[in-house]
Amino acid sequence: MQEINRYADSEFRYSDKSDDAAVEKLLRDARLRERAAREMEEMKKKGNW
């Protein structure tokens, strides 16, 4: 029984870290999209797009 509990505990900790990593990736991707949109607008204003 203790082994089962240890396994379950480690799975929960792993899934939490995995969730955190997924959230960080989504945030990074959103920031990159915003940056790309700003840079595209600047390029359009300069006639480079």
MODELLER restraints for C-alpha pairs under 7 A, 6 or more apart:
rsr = mdl.restraints
at = mdl.atoms
rsr.add(forms.Gaussian(group=physical.xy_distance, feature=features.Distance(at['CA:43:A'], at['CA:49:A']), mean=5.35, stdev=0.5))
